[in-house]
Each structure stands twice: as structure tokens, then as C-alpha cells.
Amino acid sequence: MSTGNQVSATATCTIAKGPGGRMKLHHYDDKGGRTVLWEPINGAVIETIFDLEGGILVQSLLKIEGTGIVERIGSYMENAGLKEPKEADFSDVKLDKKCPKCGSAALERKAGKVTDYNEVPVMPIYDCASCQWRSYYLTDTYLTYLVHNHKELFDNEESTMLAVNEAQFVKDLKEYIIRIFASKRILCVK
């Protein structure tokens, strides 16, 4: 990834248009990369930033329509210091992990299949196309993003714990999430 507006000489950037107005921007350089997916859904857009393995780093629901996606892509590219992208064929972003139940590489992101933005899960949920088992994959980056963007969900004591030791707070929260999902028989993708 670039810092500021300087881009590595080995940087590449592609853009693809998919069904239903979906847009995918993929960029990488000698330091890493990202894939950003914009999915129009019933008067809004789901904007998701993925790491190179397909793990979610940021997921936002934006109240934009029509040309708003094109403007958002331009803004993202400018902030990342990216030049004009090359056109590419569209393909869905796949999590490069195996189903924790059957071991197949057939995990499908639930957010990519919903038809109403009220159905978009906050937690990155996946359904296995082979065994139909439900699982989740939570990156530390995404959990930290959720914590910082939903501070109103925490009481004063929790907010203090977050301010004192963010790493421990996020670790404890992740362990709590694991226990909750385990009780619902939703497995964690490793």
C-alpha cells in the first residue's frame, strides 16, 4: 500500500464491474494490497475492504445511490494515492480459508447474498456451499474498527478499559464473541 500520494513503482490497480452495479477495486504493491467491494442494495451501498486473503477489514453501509459509487471510488483512489485503474473481469471476493466443519473451500459471504440493507450482518458470516454449515471469520482489524465506530455500545467501565489497554480489551472481546458463537453452534474459521 502506498503512503500519502506516493505509489510504489510496482503498484497495480484494477477495477471491475459486476452484476447489479457491483464494483470491485483491487490494488497491491510490494508492501501488500487491498480489495474494495461496493455492493448496491435497496437504496444503499455496502462498502467492504478486504485483505489479500479475503478477510474483512472494514464494512460500512453507505446511504448513497447512482453516481455516488463512482464518486466514492474516486475518493478512495485519491486517498490511497492510486492512479487510473486497468479494467478487469469481475469475480466475487472469496475468503481464502476452509470450512471449519467439512474442510472444503466453498465459503460464501452472507452479506453478498442479502437483498435488503437491514439484513446485512455486522459480523462476517459465511455459509458453506458444500455442507451448508454457518461460520464466521473475524479479523482483529475489523473488530477494532467495530469497537471504535460503536463506542456508544460500551458502558463507562468498558470505555475506561478500552482507553487504558485497547489490545487487551479487543482480545477479551474477541474471546467473548467466540464463546457466544460457539453456544450458537457457529464455528470460527481459522
Solvent accessible surface area in square Angstrom, and as a share of the most:
residue,aa,sasa,rsa
1,M,70,0.31
2,S,28,0.18
3,T,100,0.58
4,G,58,0.56
5,N,112,0.57
6,Q,142,0.63
7,V,45,0.26
8,S,32,0.21
9,A,113,0.87
10,T,87,0.51
11,A,31,0.24
12,T,58,0.34
13,C,15,0.09
14,T,41,0.24
15,I,26,0.13
16,A,4,0.03
17,K,144,0.61
18,G,11,0.11
19,P,96,0.60
20,G,71,0.68
21,G,28,0.27
22,R,41,0.15
23,M,30,0.14
24,K,28,0.12
25,L,0,0.00
26,H,50,0.22
27,H,5,0.02
28,Y,101,0.38
29,D,15,0.08
30,D,102,0.53
31,K,152,0.64
32,G,23,0.22
33,G,1,0.01
34,R,68,0.25
35,T,13,0.07
36,V,0,0.00
37,L,0,0.00
38,W,0,0.00
39,E,9,0.04
40,P,53,0.33
41,I,13,0.07
42,N,92,0.47
43,G,39,0.37
44,A,2,0.01
45,V,1,0.01
46,I,2,0.01
47,E,8,0.03
48,T,0,0.00
49,I,29,0.15
50,F,2,0.01
51,D,32,0.17
52,L,105,0.52
53,E,78,0.35
54,G,5,0.05
55,G,0,0.00
56,I,1,0.01
57,L,15,0.07
58,V,34,0.20
59,Q,21,0.09
60,S,24,0.16
61,L,71,0.36
62,L,29,0.15
63,K,135,0.57
64,I,48,0.24
65,E,123,0.55
66,G,66,0.64
67,T,99,0.58
68,G,12,0.12
69,I,14,0.07
70,V,101,0.58
71,E,120,0.54
72,R,94,0.34
73,I,11,0.06
74,G,39,0.38
75,S,52,0.34
76,Y,37,0.14
77,M,22,0.10
78,E,126,0.57
79,N,117,0.60
80,A,17,0.13
81,G,7,0.07
82,L,23,0.11
83,K,146,0.62
84,E,155,0.70
85,P,22,0.14
86,K,151,0.64
87,E,161,0.72
88,A,46,0.36
89,D,140,0.72
90,F,43,0.18
91,S,65,0.42
92,D,70,0.36
93,V,27,0.15
94,K,121,0.51
95,L,13,0.06
96,D,106,0.55
97,K,41,0.17
98,K,124,0.53
99,C,4,0.03
100,P,49,0.31
101,K,107,0.45
102,C,62,0.37
103,G,37,0.36
104,S,32,0.21
105,A,82,0.64
106,A,27,0.21
107,L,7,0.03
108,E,60,0.27
109,R,23,0.08
110,K,58,0.25
111,A,5,0.04
112,G,35,0.34
113,K,104,0.44
114,V,22,0.13
115,T,110,0.64
116,D,35,0.18
117,Y,58,0.22
118,N,122,0.63
119,E,93,0.42
120,V,26,0.15
121,P,25,0.16
122,V,93,0.53
123,M,28,0.12
124,P,5,0.03
125,I,15,0.07
126,Y,4,0.01
127,D,26,0.14
128,C,1,0.01
129,A,52,0.40
130,S,69,0.45
131,C,45,0.27
132,Q,134,0.60
133,W,55,0.19
134,R,93,0.34
135,S,0,0.00
136,Y,4,0.01
137,Y,33,0.12
138,L,9,0.05
139,T,18,0.10
140,D,83,0.43
141,T,73,0.42
142,Y,3,0.01
143,L,3,0.02
144,T,37,0.22
145,Y,56,0.21
146,L,24,0.12
147,V,1,0.01
148,H,76,0.34
149,N,79,0.41
150,H,70,0.31
151,K,102,0.43
152,E,132,0.59
153,L,132,0.65
154,F,39,0.16
155,D,83,0.43
156,N,133,0.68
157,E,126,0.57
158,E,62,0.28
159,S,47,0.30
160,T,80,0.47
161,M,86,0.39
162,L,15,0.07
163,A,88,0.69
164,V,120,0.69
165,N,74,0.38
166,E,69,0.31
167,A,78,0.61
168,Q,78,0.35
169,F,13,0.05
170,V,13,0.08
171,K,115,0.49
172,D,56,0.29
173,L,39,0.19
174,K,50,0.21
175,E,74,0.33
176,Y,115,0.44
177,I,21,0.11
178,I,70,0.36
179,R,148,0.54
180,I,63,0.32
181,F,29,0.12
182,A,62,0.48
183,S,91,0.59
184,K,134,0.57
185,R,161,0.59
186,I,28,0.14
187,L,62,0.31
188,C,34,0.20
189,V,2,0.01
190,K,178,0.75
